Amino acid sequence: MPENPQRKRSVLSRIVRRIIMLIYSWQGWKLDGGLPKDLKKYVIAGAPHTSNWDFVFFAGATAKLGVQPNFMGKHTLFQGIMRNFMFDMGGIPIDRTKRANAVEQVAAEFERRDELALVIAAEGSRTTDGSWKSGFYNIARAAKVPIIAAWVCNERKILGFSEPVWPTGNYGEDLAKIAAFMRSKLPNYERYKVLEAQAKRVIAEQGG
């Protein structure tokens, strides 16, 4: 059951949000590029995913820009005493037992809402070599919304965003655009080199 937008946010969620902003500011993170003012719905595909703190810094950065970040979570986390908190933090419940798959469920959520900025760790896990999963792309394409790539430099504590990339249906070419942007920001970063190689490989496979 979707959250009630008229309901006042829980005390816990307000406290956690304040803590996130304090940590973000205390750590001295800086922004490189903003999020589009004219777009209300998009997928933010972020990388690298190297720490459980990643969402804290993304949440802090988006809040600084006046954007409420959303994320996907297992539907069982949205039950009992955690229900309101999870919705207030921007959670979108995904029920794996339903006939509709995760992509369809999130696409329906994009259709239902007037605004939605869905943050996805595009690499899928912290143990990746830098290759991206295609889930972020499939969701954006199904929901007919653009992708905004988010790059991170933990050493310099900089987080930045790309211009919107609209899915064309050619995954390889679109991934290559994203990889080119990421490498323009951190040319020597190994994971972004892997992403670029992945895009070239997908293009070659599509051509074959």
ZADO-1210 file (C-alpha; in nm, 4 decimals, padded with zeros to 6 digits):
<atoms>
<atom x="00.0000" y="00.0000" z="00.0000" code="MET" pos="1"/>
<atom x="00.1532" y="00.3383" z="-00.0983" code="PRO" pos="2"/>
<atom x="00.2402" y="00.6002" z="00.1602" code="GLU" pos="3"/>
<atom x="00.0038" y="00.8854" z="00.2487" code="ASN" pos="4"/>
<atom x="00.1603" y="01.2122" z="00.1215" code="PRO" pos="5"/>
<atom x="-00.0527" y="01.4124" z="00.3687" code="GLN" pos="6"/>
<atom x="00.0886" y="01.2310" z="00.6710" code="ARG" pos="7"/>
<atom x="00.3431" y="01.4187" z="00.8792" code="LYS" pos="8"/>
<atom x="00.6922" y="01.2706" z="00.8624" code="ARG" pos="9"/>
<atom x="00.7920" y="01.0491" z="01.1527" code="SER" pos="10"/>
<atom x="01.0140" y="01.1934" z="01.4257" code="VAL" pos="11"/>
<atom x="01.2783" y="00.9264" z="01.3590" code="LEU" pos="12"/>
<atom x="01.3023" y="01.0086" z="00.9895" code="SER" pos="13"/>
<atom x="01.3408" y="01.3789" z="01.0668" code="ARG" pos="14"/>
<atom x="01.6192" y="01.3033" z="01.3142" code="ILE" pos="15"/>
<atom x="01.7973" y="01.0720" z="01.0689" code="VAL" pos="16"/>
<atom x="01.7731" y="01.3301" z="00.7893" code="ARG" pos="17"/>
<atom x="01.9238" y="01.5931" z="01.0162" code="ARG" pos="18"/>
<atom x="02.2063" y="01.3576" z="01.1107" code="ILE" pos="19"/>
<atom x="02.2718" y="01.2815" z="00.7424" code="ILE" pos="20"/>
<atom x="02.3019" y="01.6518" z="00.6628" code="MET" pos="21"/>
<atom x="02.5325" y="01.7063" z="00.9599" code="LEU" pos="22"/>
<atom x="02.7593" y="01.4201" z="00.8518" code="ILE" pos="23"/>
<atom x="02.7580" y="01.5405" z="00.4906" code="TYR" pos="24"/>
<atom x="02.8522" y="01.8941" z="00.5935" code="SER" pos="25"/>
<atom x="03.1033" y="01.7805" z="00.8549" code="TRP" pos="26"/>
<atom x="03.2865" y="01.5622" z="00.6029" code="GLN" pos="27"/>
<atom x="03.3273" y="01.8643" z="00.3761" code="GLY" pos="28"/>
<atom x="03.1787" y="01.7177" z="00.0575" code="TRP" pos="29"/>
<atom x="03.1465" y="01.9420" z="-00.2473" code="LYS" pos="30"/>
<atom x="02.9156" y="01.9287" z="-00.5477" code="LEU" pos="31"/>
<atom x="03.0180" y="01.9344" z="-00.9120" code="ASP" pos="32"/>
<atom x="02.7131" y="02.0006" z="-01.1278" code="GLY" pos="33"/>
<atom x="02.3507" y="02.0084" z="-01.0189" code="GLY" pos="34"/>
<atom x="02.0326" y="01.8220" z="-01.0914" code="LEU" pos="35"/>
<atom x="01.7909" y="01.9446" z="-01.3624" code="PRO" pos="36"/>
<atom x="01.5316" y="02.1926" z="-01.2408" code="LYS" pos="37"/>
<atom x="01.2953" y="02.1257" z="-01.5303" code="ASP" pos="38"/>
<atom x="01.2772" y="01.7484" z="-01.4772" code="LEU" pos="39"/>
<atom x="01.0817" y="01.5960" z="-01.1918" code="LYS" pos="40"/>
<atom x="01.1386" y="01.2278" z="-01.2659" code="LYS" pos="41"/>
<atom x="01.4679" y="01.0510" z="-01.3369" code="TYR" pos="42"/>
<atom x="01.6979" y="00.7680" z="-01.2385" code="VAL" pos="43"/>
<atom x="02.0262" y="00.8613" z="-01.0705" code="ILE" pos="44"/>
<atom x="02.2809" y="00.5899" z="-01.1518" code="ALA" pos="45"/>
<atom x="02.5708" y="00.6292" z="-00.9114" code="GLY" pos="46"/>
<atom x="02.9173" y="00.4746" z="-00.9024" code="ALA" pos="47"/>
<atom x="03.1434" y="00.3648" z="-00.7513" code="PRO" pos="48"/>
<atom x="02.9639" y="00.1752" z="-00.4756" code="HIS" pos="49"/>
<atom x="03.2431" y="00.1158" z="-00.2252" code="THR" pos="50"/>
<atom x="03.0858" y="00.1721" z="00.1159" code="SER" pos="51"/>
<atom x="02.7629" y="00.1567" z="00.3130" code="ASN" pos="52"/>
<atom x="02.8099" y="00.5317" z="00.3571" code="TRP" pos="53"/>
<atom x="02.7449" y="00.5922" z="-00.0136" code="ASP" pos="54"/>
<atom x="02.3727" y="00.6543" z="00.0315" code="PHE" pos="55"/>
<atom x="02.4396" y="00.8961" z="00.3167" code="VAL" pos="56"/>
<atom x="02.6530" y="01.1154" z="00.0929" code="PHE" pos="57"/>
<atom x="02.4104" y="01.0863" z="-00.1997" code="PHE" pos="58"/>
<atom x="02.1211" y="01.1742" z="00.0300" code="ALA" pos="59"/>
<atom x="02.3164" y="01.4703" z="00.1643" code="GLY" pos="60"/>
<atom x="02.4057" y="01.5937" z="-00.1835" code="ALA" pos="61"/>
<atom x="02.0531" y="01.5656" z="-00.3194" code="THR" pos="62"/>
<atom x="01.9063" y="01.7292" z="-00.0092" code="ALA" pos="63"/>
<atom x="02.1510" y="02.0152" z="-00.0583" code="LYS" pos="64"/>
<atom x="01.9990" y="02.0553" z="-00.4047" code="LEU" pos="65"/>
<atom x="01.6439" y="02.0386" z="-00.2697" code="GLY" pos="66"/>
<atom x="01.5721" y="01.6910" z="-00.4067" code="VAL" pos="67"/>
<atom x="01.4208" y="01.4020" z="-00.2112" code="GLN" pos="68"/>
<atom x="01.6128" y="01.0849" z="-00.3078" code="PRO" pos="69"/>
<atom x="01.4241" y="00.7582" z="-00.3389" code="ASN" pos="70"/>
<atom x="01.5487" y="00.4023" z="-00.3201" code="PHE" pos="71"/>
<atom x="01.4157" y="00.0501" z="-00.3669" code="MET" pos="72"/>
<atom x="01.3768" y="-00.1900" z="-00.0765" code="GLY" pos="73"/>
<atom x="01.2347" y="-00.5321" z="-00.0026" code="LYS" pos="74"/>
<atom x="00.8645" y="-00.5003" z="00.0743" code="HIS" pos="75"/>
<atom x="00.8994" y="-00.6745" z="00.4104" code="THR" pos="76"/>
<atom x="01.1018" y="-00.3753" z="00.5364" code="LEU" pos="77"/>
<atom x="00.7904" y="-00.1597" z="00.4990" code="PHE" pos="78"/>
<atom x="00.5918" y="-00.3411" z="00.7653" code="GLN" pos="79"/>
<atom x="00.5270" y="-00.2872" z="01.1345" code="GLY" pos="80"/>
<atom x="00.7071" y="-00.0086" z="01.3188" code="ILE" pos="81"/>
<atom x="00.9503" y="00.0475" z="01.0290" code="MET" pos="82"/>
<atom x="00.6778" y="00.1189" z="00.7717" code="ARG" pos="83"/>
<atom x="00.6432" y="00.4963" z="00.8093" code="ASN" pos="84"/>
<atom x="01.0161" y="00.5449" z="00.8583" code="PHE" pos="85"/>
<atom x="01.1019" y="00.3608" z="00.5361" code="MET" pos="86"/>
<atom x="00.8481" y="00.5604" z="00.3344" code="PHE" pos="87"/>
<atom x="00.9626" y="00.8866" z="00.4921" code="ASP" pos="88"/>
<atom x="01.3224" y="00.8140" z="00.3973" code="MET" pos="89"/>
<atom x="01.2188" y="00.7723" z="00.0344" code="GLY" pos="90"/>
<atom x="01.1822" y="00.3977" z="00.0175" code="GLY" pos="91"/>
<atom x="00.9874" y="00.2215" z="-00.2567" code="ILE" pos="92"/>
<atom x="00.8779" y="-00.1327" z="-00.1596" code="PRO" pos="93"/>
<atom x="00.9478" y="-00.4064" z="-00.4125" code="ILE" pos="94"/>
<atom x="00.7541" y="-00.7302" z="-00.3725" code="ASP" pos="95"/>
<atom x="00.9430" y="-01.0153" z="-00.5401" code="ARG" pos="96"/>
<atom x="00.6443" y="-01.2461" z="-00.4958" code="THR" pos="97"/>
<atom x="00.4223" y="-01.0421" z="-00.7293" code="LYS" pos="98"/>
<atom x="00.3707" y="-01.1312" z="-01.0921" code="ARG" pos="99"/>
<atom x="00.5011" y="-00.7906" z="-01.1959" code="ALA" pos="100"/>
<atom x="00.8805" y="-00.7834" z="-01.1769" code="ASN" pos="101"/>
<atom x="01.0872" y="-00.5126" z="-01.0073" code="ALA" pos="102"/>
<atom x="01.1212" y="-00.3076" z="-01.3265" code="VAL" pos="103"/>
<atom x="00.7438" y="-00.3062" z="-01.3815" code="GLU" pos="104"/>
<atom x="00.6726" y="-00.2185" z="-01.0177" code="GLN" pos="105"/>
<atom x="00.9117" y="00.0777" z="-01.0200" code="VAL" pos="106"/>
<atom x="00.7859" y="00.1940" z="-01.3607" code="ALA" pos="107"/>
<atom x="00.4334" y="00.1945" z="-01.2147" code="ALA" pos="108"/>
<atom x="00.5584" y="00.4030" z="-00.9229" code="GLU" pos="109"/>
<atom x="00.7077" y="00.6568" z="-01.1651" code="PHE" pos="110"/>
<atom x="00.3718" y="00.6723" z="-01.3408" code="GLU" pos="111"/>
<atom x="00.1862" y="00.7239" z="-01.0133" code="ARG" pos="112"/>
<atom x="00.4014" y="01.0066" z="-00.8797" code="ARG" pos="113"/>
<atom x="00.4514" y="01.3644" z="-00.9898" code="ASP" pos="114"/>
<atom x="00.8149" y="01.3628" z="-00.8727" code="GLU" pos="115"/>
<atom x="01.0594" y="01.0767" z="-00.8268" code="LEU" pos="116"/>
<atom x="01.4400" y="01.0772" z="-00.8180" code="ALA" pos="117"/>
<atom x="01.5387" y="00.7120" z="-00.7884" code="LEU" pos="118"/>
<atom x="01.8956" y="00.6498" z="-00.6705" code="VAL" pos="119"/>
<atom x="02.0475" y="00.3204" z="-00.7852" code="ILE" pos="120"/>
<atom x="02.3960" y="00.1845" z="-00.7172" code="ALA" pos="121"/>
<atom x="02.4568" y="00.0912" z="-01.0800" code="ALA" pos="122"/>
<atom x="02.7387" y="-00.1512" z="-01.0013" code="GLU" pos="123"/>
<atom x="02.5031" y="-00.3600" z="-00.7894" code="GLY" pos="124"/>
<atom x="02.7501" y="-00.4491" z="-00.5142" code="SER" pos="125"/>
<atom x="03.0697" y="-00.3273" z="-00.3510" code="ARG" pos="126"/>
<atom x="03.2638" y="-00.6302" z="-00.4788" code="THR" pos="127"/>
<atom x="03.2232" y="-00.5472" z="-00.8475" code="THR" pos="128"/>
<atom x="03.5213" y="-00.4756" z="-01.0710" code="ASP" pos="129"/>
<atom x="03.3411" y="-00.1697" z="-01.2066" code="GLY" pos="130"/>
<atom x="03.0937" y="-00.3329" z="-01.4453" code="SER" pos="131"/>
<atom x="02.7381" y="-00.1995" z="-01.4253" code="TRP" pos="132"/>
<atom x="02.4189" y="-00.4016" z="-01.3965" code="LYS" pos="133"/>
<atom x="02.1505" y="-00.3152" z="-01.6517" code="SER" pos="134"/>
<atom x="01.8692" y="-00.2706" z="-01.3986" code="GLY" pos="135"/>
<atom x="01.9018" y="00.1088" z="-01.3835" code="PHE" pos="136"/>
<atom x="01.8706" y="00.1252" z="-01.7618" code="TYR" pos="137"/>
<atom x="01.5745" y="-00.1113" z="-01.7849" code="ASN" pos="138"/>
<atom x="01.3871" y="00.0877" z="-01.5198" code="ILE" pos="139"/>
<atom x="01.4545" y="00.4231" z="-01.6880" code="ALA" pos="140"/>
<atom x="01.3487" y="00.2877" z="-02.0266" code="ARG" pos="141"/>
<atom x="01.0300" y="00.1263" z="-01.8913" code="ALA" pos="142"/>
<atom x="00.9394" y="00.4426" z="-01.6985" code="ALA" pos="143"/>
<atom x="01.0298" y="00.6670" z="-01.9956" code="LYS" pos="144"/>
<atom x="01.2547" y="00.8852" z="-01.7813" code="VAL" pos="145"/>
<atom x="01.6159" y="00.9985" z="-01.8285" code="PRO" pos="146"/>
<atom x="01.9259" y="00.8704" z="-01.6531" code="ILE" pos="147"/>
<atom x="02.1554" y="01.1020" z="-01.4623" code="ILE" pos="148"/>
<atom x="02.4988" y="00.9561" z="-01.3943" code="ALA" pos="149"/>
<atom x="02.6529" y="01.0422" z="-01.0578" code="ALA" pos="150"/>
<atom x="03.0273" y="01.0157" z="-01.0089" code="TRP" pos="151"/>
<atom x="03.2124" y="01.0177" z="-00.6789" code="VAL" pos="152"/>
<atom x="03.5693" y="01.0909" z="-00.5782" code="CYS" pos="153"/>
<atom x="03.6092" y="00.9803" z="-00.2179" code="ASN" pos="154"/>
<atom x="03.9654" y="01.1112" z="-00.1935" code="GLU" pos="155"/>
<atom x="03.8695" y="01.4678" z="-00.2851" code="ARG" pos="156"/>
<atom x="03.5168" y="01.4338" z="-00.1436" code="LYS" pos="157"/>
<atom x="03.3474" y="01.5506" z="-00.4602" code="ILE" pos="158"/>
<atom x="03.0173" y="01.4232" z="-00.5947" code="LEU" pos="159"/>
<atom x="02.8826" y="01.5317" z="-00.9324" code="GLY" pos="160"/>
<atom x="02.6013" y="01.4735" z="-01.1803" code="PHE" pos="161"/>
<atom x="02.5813" y="01.4432" z="-01.5580" code="SER" pos="162"/>
<atom x="02.3331" y="01.5955" z="-01.7954" code="GLU" pos="163"/>
<atom x="02.0248" y="01.3739" z="-01.8498" code="PRO" pos="164"/>
<atom x="02.0782" y="01.0764" z="-02.0803" code="VAL" pos="165"/>
<atom x="01.7544" y="00.9558" z="-02.2370" code="TRP" pos="166"/>
<atom x="01.7449" y="00.5783" z="-02.3055" code="PRO" pos="167"/>
<atom x="01.7318" y="00.5171" z="-02.6798" code="THR" pos="168"/>
<atom x="01.6959" y="00.1407" z="-02.6603" code="GLY" pos="169"/>
<atom x="02.0573" y="00.0954" z="-02.7695" code="ASN" pos="170"/>
<atom x="02.2084" y="-00.0032" z="-02.4362" code="TYR" pos="171"/>
<atom x="02.5665" y="-00.0166" z="-02.5594" code="GLY" pos="172"/>
<atom x="02.5660" y="00.3308" z="-02.7118" code="GLU" pos="173"/>
<atom x="02.3893" y="00.4847" z="-02.4121" code="ASP" pos="174"/>
<atom x="02.6279" y="00.3139" z="-02.1715" code="LEU" pos="175"/>
<atom x="02.9185" y="00.4489" z="-02.3767" code="ALA" pos="176"/>
<atom x="02.7856" y="00.8041" z="-02.3305" code="LYS" pos="177"/>
<atom x="02.7716" y="00.7530" z="-01.9561" code="ILE" pos="178"/>
<atom x="03.1171" y="00.5942" z="-01.9476" code="ALA" pos="179"/>
<atom x="03.2627" y="00.8855" z="-02.1436" code="ALA" pos="180"/>
<atom x="03.1192" y="01.1289" z="-01.8909" code="PHE" pos="181"/>
<atom x="03.2498" y="00.9316" z="-01.5927" code="MET" pos="182"/>
<atom x="03.5979" y="00.9073" z="-01.7434" code="ARG" pos="183"/>
<atom x="03.6002" y="01.2788" z="-01.8221" code="SER" pos="184"/>
<atom x="03.5741" y="01.3383" z="-01.4485" code="LYS" pos="185"/>
<atom x="03.8189" y="01.0717" z="-01.3311" code="LEU" pos="186"/>
<atom x="04.0249" y="00.9621" z="-01.6366" code="PRO" pos="187"/>
<atom x="04.2570" y="00.7302" z="-01.4448" code="ASN" pos="188"/>
<atom x="04.0023" y="00.5635" z="-01.2197" code="TYR" pos="189"/>
<atom x="04.0125" y="00.1882" z="-01.2870" code="GLU" pos="190"/>
<atom x="03.6434" y="00.1173" z="-01.2326" code="ARG" pos="191"/>
<atom x="03.5451" y="00.3772" z="-01.4897" code="TYR" pos="192"/>
<atom x="03.7920" y="00.2214" z="-01.7347" code="LYS" pos="193"/>
<atom x="03.6140" y="-00.1099" z="-01.6781" code="VAL" pos="194"/>
<atom x="03.2802" y="00.0612" z="-01.7463" code="LEU" pos="195"/>
<atom x="03.4129" y="00.2022" z="-02.0728" code="GLU" pos="196"/>
<atom x="03.5383" y="-00.1425" z="-02.1770" code="ALA" pos="197"/>
<atom x="03.2010" y="-00.2927" z="-02.0868" code="GLN" pos="198"/>
<atom x="03.0219" y="-00.0413" z="-02.3112" code="ALA" pos="199"/>
<atom x="03.2513" y="-00.1246" z="-02.6022" code="LYS" pos="200"/>
<atom x="03.1933" y="-00.4951" z="-02.5466" code="ARG" pos="201"/>
<atom x="02.8144" y="-00.4517" z="-02.5424" code="VAL" pos="202"/>
<atom x="02.8287" y="-00.2477" z="-02.8646" code="ILE" pos="203"/>
<atom x="03.0378" y="-00.5201" z="-03.0290" code="ALA" pos="204"/>
<atom x="02.7960" y="-00.7891" z="-02.9149" code="GLU" pos="205"/>
<atom x="02.4976" y="-00.5922" z="-03.0418" code="GLN" pos="206"/>
<atom x="02.6683" y="-00.5445" z="-03.3736" code="GLY" pos="207"/>
<atom x="02.7420" y="-00.9133" z="-03.3994" code="GLY" pos="208"/>
</atoms>
